[in-house]
């Protein structure tokens, strides 16, 4: 998808919060992201954004699912 000349991709992510280690696993066209932070006070969401930004080396934001384990992530 291209918006105003900027390439933009969206992925579906299953988040596993309060995990022992941080990890990203690709399964088909979806990703499983494990983070150490608990799913409270937006801590896990911030950890997911940080981890995916480092993984893709691009700006990442949560498009939908900020209060759910399954999220749609926008990658710019």
ABEGO torsion letter per residue (X at the ends): XBBGGBBBBBBBBBBBBGBABBBBBBBEABBBBBBABBBBGGAAAAAAAAAAAAAAGBBBBBABGAABABBBBBBX
